[in-house]
Amino acid sequence: MKAVIVEDEFLSQEELSYLIRKHSSLTIEATFEDGLDVLRYLQGHEVDVIFLDINIPSLDGVLLAQSISKFIHKPQIVFITAYKEHAVEAFELEAFDYILKPYQESRIVTMLQKLEALLAAPAATLPSSNNSASDRHSINLLKDERIIVTDINNIYYAAAQEKVTLVYTRKEIFTMPMVITEFCTRLPEAFFFRCHRSYVVNLTKIREIVPWFNNTYLLRLNDLDFEVPVSRSKVKAFRQLMRL
């Protein structure tokens, strides 16, 4: 598995190279200090992952990642930076992960383990920005400035909270920096239903449909105590979907 590092600080570049070689089987094919140089390199070489500093000369990491997203062969991108506020940008560009400087070796080890597991998976299971929502098997969720690649099936429901969306798995809650309407576009319609203007539910997690007032329903989910409401405007579509 091939990697390149784009980092204009020599000591940071050397430290990251050392940690990657120490804790993974990735081969570092080249290192760069300039965004344009790596873009030229990628026009003639395919790599599996790019460790990309956001603040680099000529073409910054965000613009470079936007250009790479248009490639036919899209390498995974791990952003590296000293600034926590770039985490949202990294997420929106569907980066694999985001690591902060100064590096924490344990954090990098965890990231490398997940990265190698992803790269070793059969091609059909890999997430791709070309895939429609209905084709996706995983989704990037944001927590504590980290991007967590999450199996779609692990999401139970999501709830709107002002301008963000709270996403619930069995054990964790993730805060997504987007309104719930936008978040829903990232979910496969075959498994998720917008049952209320403030809620979307994973249909495979419903264990009980409870009649409620005004001919609506409450949905009880596997493993969770919370009841997800079905609004009056969604009842007809829900009945048809569930063949009630």
N, C-alpha and C positions, 0 to 999 in steps of 0.2 A: 504494500500500500504506500503510495507516494504522497509526499507533503512538501510544501514550500512555506517559508517564513517570511513575512513582510514586516520589518521592524527597523526603524532608523536609529535606535539606540543600541550601540554595539554590545554593551554588557547585558542588556535585556535579551538581545538576540542570542548571545552565547549561553545565557542561563536557560532560556527556553529550549534551545537545541539540546543541551545536556539533559534536561528533564525528559524530553520526548524520547531521546535515545535510551535513557535509563529505564523508562517505565512503559515502553511500547515497542512494537515491531515496525513502526512507521519508518520509512526511509526518507530522510530530508534530501530532496533533489537539488534545492537551491535556496539561497537566502537573498533578500532584496531590501533596499532602503528607500526605494522610490516607487510610487504607484504606477507610473507609466512603464517602468522597466518590467514589472511583473505582468502588466497587461500584454506587453509585447511577447514575453516568454510564453504566456498561456495561449497565444495564438498558434504556437507551434508545438506545444507540449500539453499532455493531459495529466492532471494530478487528482488525487482523491480528496485532499483536504488542504485548506489554506489557513494558516495562523496569521491573522491580519490585524495589525495595529491601525486604529482609526486615524491617528494623527501622524500622517506620513507626507513627505513632500510631493509636489506636482499634482497628484490625484489622490485625495484623501480616501480613507478606507471605506466610508459609506458610499461614495460615488463609484469606487472600484467594485464593491460588492453589487451595486446596481447593474454595472456593466456585465459582471460575471453571471448574474441571474439570467441573462439573455443567451448564454452559451447553450449549445446542444448538450454537451457533457458538463454538468454542473457539479463542481467540487463542493464538499461541505465546507462551511466557513466558521471558524472560531475567532471571534473578535478579541483583541487584547488591548487594554487601555488603562490609564490611571484614573479615569473619570467615571464614577458610578452613573452619572446622568445619561451616559450613552447606552445604558441597558435597554431602554425602550426602543431606540433606533435599531439595535441589534435584533431585538425580537421582531420588529416590523419587517425586517429584511429576511426573516426566517432563517437566521443564523443557527448553526447547531448549538453553539454555546457562547459564553461570554466570560472571560477571566480578567481579573484585575491585577494590576501591578501595584506594589511589589508582589511577586508570585508566592502563593502558598502551595508547597509541594503536594500536600494531601488533596487539595482542590484540583490540581492538575492531574494527579493520578486517577481520581474519580472520573474526570472528563475524558481522559484517554481510554479508560476501560469502556465507557459507554460508546465512545467514538469507534473503537475497534469492533465492538459488538455490532454496531450499525453497519459498518463497512463490510463486515464478514457475512452479513445476512444476504439471502438470495435477492437478486436485483428486483424481483417483483414486489418485495415487501418494503423497499426503500421509499421514503417520502420524497416527492418531487414537486417542485413549484409548477410543473407543467400539468400535474394531475388535477382533475376537478375534485371538489370536496367529496363527491360520492366515491372516488377511488382511493382516498387517503386512509391509511391504517394508523397514522399517528398525527399528533398536533403539538406544536410548541406552546408551552405554558410558561408564564413568568412568575418567579417567586424569589424574593430577596436578591434582586439583581442577577439571578441565574435563569437561564433558559432550560426548561426541563422537557425533553422529548417524551411525550406521554401517549400511550396506546389509547386510541379513541374509545375502546371498550371500558377503560377505567374511569371515564367521566360519567357521573350519575345525573347531574343536572347543573344548570347555570342560572344565575339570578342577576338581574340588573340592579345596580346601585349607583344612582346618578349617572356620571359619565364613564364609569368602569363596569366591568362584569366580573362577578365572583363565580368561579368554577369549582365544583365540588366533586372530589373523588371519594373513595370510601374513608380515607384517613386524612386527606389534606384539602386545603382551600387555596386556590390561586387567584390573584387579582390581575385581570387583563385590562390593559390601558385602552379600552374601546367600548363603545356602546354595544348592547346585546345584539342589535340587528346586524352589526358588522361581524360579531363573533359567530353568529349563526351561519354566515356564508362560508365559514371554515369547517362546518360540520356536515357529515353525510346525511342527506335527507331521509335515507332509508332507515336510519336508526334514531334520528333526533326529531322531535316535534316541538314547535313553538306553541305551547299550550296556553300561554298567557302573555300579555305584552311585556311582563317582567321575568318570564321563566321559559326555559327550554329544557326538555327532559329526554333522557335516553330511554327509548321505548323498551329496550331489553331489560331494564332494571326495575320495571313496574311489577310489584308483587300483588297489589290489591287496588281496585278502583272503587272508591267509596262515594255513593250518591251524597250530594250536598245541596244547599238551598238553591232555589231558582233553577232546578234541573241541571246543575253543574256537578263537578266531581272534584274529589281530592285524590291524589295519587300517592300511595304508600310504596316506598322503594325498598328493594333488598338492602339489608345491612344498615340502613339509615332510619332515624326516627322522624325526620322532617317530612311533611306532607306537601306535595306540590299541587297548587290549584290549577284547574282548567277553567278558563273564563267563559262567560256566556257566548262571546263571539267565536270561540274556538270549539264549542261543544259539538256542533254538527260535523265538523271536519274530524274531530277526535272519534266520534261514534263510527263514522265511516271507516276510519283507519283501523279501529279496533274491532269493527264488525259487531257493534253493540245494538 
